[in-house]
Amino acid sequence: MDTTVKQPALQNDKKLVTSGIFWNFLQLVVNQSFAFGLKLILAKLLFPGQFGLVGMAVVFTGFVQVLNDLGVGSALVQRKVEDLRKEHFHTAFWVGVIWSVCLFAIMSLVVAKLAAVFYHEPMLQQIIPVLSIGILVSPVNLVHKAQLTKEMNFKKLAFIDNTSNILAGVIALIMAFMGAGVWALVFNSVANLFFAMPLYFNATKWKPAFILEKQAFKDVFGFGVYTTGSNILNYLYNNIDYLLIGKLLGASSLGIYTLAFVLTDTFRSRLMAVINSVMYPIYGKKQNDPELLKKYYLKVVLFNCLFIFPIMTYFIVAGDQFVVNIFGAKWAGTVGPLQILSFSVMLHILVSGNTALLRGLGKPGLEMKQQILKAAIFVPSLAVGIYYYGILGAAWAILLNKFIVVLVAQYTFNYLIPIKISFKEFLLAIKPPVIDAIITTIVAYLVKAAGVNYVITGIITMACYSSIIWLFMKTELMAFYTGFRKK
């Protein structure tokens, strides 16, 4: 594959966005459906403590994965096509490989022991080195993924992601049935990266040459410094709850909290990864057209709400029945955090597109400042919540924090970037799903109060939500569908 990335014509932007969202949404549906089924079976075979043990390890390995990226993928995608040379790709690849070997050694020899002492869980000394193998594989896939993203070839990205995740999940299930216990979860967390590697090489046909150029290093990693800083702060900000719950409450409580988080915020973050991967290159191309960016951003917020609100509404109303009937009584402690986190996700989805927009505008420094401010408020409130009220306190602290996130984002739009979005414009953009969610919540509570089965409640909730949205947005939904059919 030629490392000169083919940039689609500007007039095809609408078609590319529609196509990109379709393939990425298909990827999300397949991945989330399979992941839910996988979690369901594993939750029945394993115990909260085993999930919590892996959660403890992932806090550390996930942080190192952020360091491992060094912002290279974002830098390659954001950089204008005329400024990209083959040296940028080769330099990024080899620096990433060398850096990952160093990080793997640190994780295996130092961090694993420290984590075991910190949590008083000796098993972490074995789990963390195995999970860290993924650190060695990530940079091998990184350049390929950046090239496909730059070309907006989301069909291939969806195929690679779905195939690798399904292969890893099937083998993890077999391991769980054979009694592998916690190692089934560990395998599932790492194996998909290995399965993706040959698929990436086949998709791009790109092969690394041993080229290390000083100027290419400065170009790529200069942008990556701020992006990495933002990613580190974002990771700490999003995972400090896992760290504190694991330390203060133990593996079993962390396992229960993890399930609530996976069903709510993890789904939100994966949806945003899908949307942002499509919009980031578009924002980068259109960074000199504030009005068009504003239009795109508000549409993204609207469609995010359309997908997230009905699911979270159902969890708020019928989460208690859902958890106990689907996962079993041993997971009953998940219900309270699940319902609170569902509210928090409905707030967070309003501004989840911020990251892609700021990076597309070439303002990773502003993004990093936002993360510092949010973390300074969030961490103390989270620590107090966990210390006094356990995992429910953590969930309430997260909900409070999401209000702050929305306020910070609104301030940014009003004063710090060229795109000006007033609070009134923001509310008008999300009016249909907000009104729909309120009506649907009332209907769902009435249905549940009548003693209707939780499955039927879910069906009625989705049917009610879909019908109202169709009344509000029939024209826009038909236009979106027509746009995809014409692609």
Secondary structure as the mmCIF struct_conf table of DSSP 4:
data_model
#
loop_
_struct_conf.conf_type_id
_struct_conf.id
_struct_conf.beg_label_comp_id
_struct_conf.beg_label_asym_id
_struct_conf.beg_label_seq_id
_struct_conf.end_label_comp_id
_struct_conf.end_label_asym_id
_struct_conf.end_label_seq_id
BEND BEND1 THR A 3 THR A 4
HELX_LH_PP_P HELX_LH_PP_P1 VAL A 5 ALA A 9
HELX_RH_3T_P HELX_RH_3T_P1 LEU A 10 ASN A 12
HELX_RH_AL_P HELX_RH_AL_P1 ASP A 13 LEU A 45
BEND BEND2 LEU A 46 LEU A 46
HELX_RH_AL_P HELX_RH_AL_P2 PRO A 48 ASP A 69
TURN_TY1_P TURN_TY1_P1 LEU A 70 GLY A 71
HELX_RH_AL_P HELX_RH_AL_P3 VAL A 72 GLN A 78
BEND BEND3 ARG A 79 ARG A 79
HELX_RH_3T_P HELX_RH_3T_P2 VAL A 81 ASP A 83
HELX_RH_AL_P HELX_RH_AL_P4 LYS A 86 ILE A 106
HELX_RH_PI_P HELX_RH_PI_P1 MET A 107 VAL A 111
HELX_RH_AL_P HELX_RH_AL_P5 ALA A 112 TYR A 119
TURN_TY1_P TURN_TY1_P2 HIS A 120 HIS A 120
TURN_TY1_P TURN_TY1_P3 PRO A 122 MET A 123
HELX_RH_AL_P HELX_RH_AL_P6 LEU A 124 LEU A 131
TURN_TY1_P TURN_TY1_P4 SER A 132 SER A 132
HELX_RH_AL_P HELX_RH_AL_P7 ILE A 133 LYS A 150
TURN_TY1_P TURN_TY1_P5 GLU A 151 MET A 152
HELX_RH_AL_P HELX_RH_AL_P8 PHE A 154 PHE A 177
TURN_TY1_P TURN_TY1_P6 MET A 178 GLY A 179
TURN_TY1_P TURN_TY1_P7 GLY A 181 GLY A 181
HELX_RH_AL_P HELX_RH_AL_P9 VAL A 182 THR A 204
HELX_RH_AL_P HELX_RH_AL_P10 LYS A 214 LEU A 249
HELX_RH_AL_P HELX_RH_AL_P11 ALA A 251 LEU A 263
TURN_TY1_P TURN_TY1_P8 THR A 264 THR A 264
HELX_RH_AL_P HELX_RH_AL_P12 ASP A 265 LYS A 285
TURN_TY1_P TURN_TY1_P9 LYS A 286 ASN A 288
HELX_RH_AL_P HELX_RH_AL_P13 PRO A 290 PHE A 327
HELX_RH_3T_P HELX_RH_3T_P3 ALA A 329 THR A 334
HELX_RH_AL_P HELX_RH_AL_P14 VAL A 335 HIS A 348
TURN_TY1_P TURN_TY1_P10 ILE A 349 GLY A 353
HELX_RH_AL_P HELX_RH_AL_P15 ASN A 354 GLY A 360
TURN_TY1_P TURN_TY1_P11 LEU A 361 GLY A 362
HELX_RH_AL_P HELX_RH_AL_P16 PRO A 364 TYR A 415
TURN_TY1_P TURN_TY1_P12 LEU A 416 LEU A 416
BEND BEND4 ILE A 417 PRO A 418
HELX_RH_AL_P HELX_RH_AL_P17 PHE A 423 ALA A 429
TURN_TY1_P TURN_TY1_P13 ILE A 430 ILE A 430
HELX_RH_AL_P HELX_RH_AL_P18 LYS A 431 ALA A 449
TURN_TY1_P TURN_TY1_P14 ALA A 450 GLY A 451
HELX_RH_AL_P HELX_RH_AL_P19 TYR A 454 ARG A 485
TURN_TY1_P TURN_TY1_P15 LYS A 486 LYS A 486
#
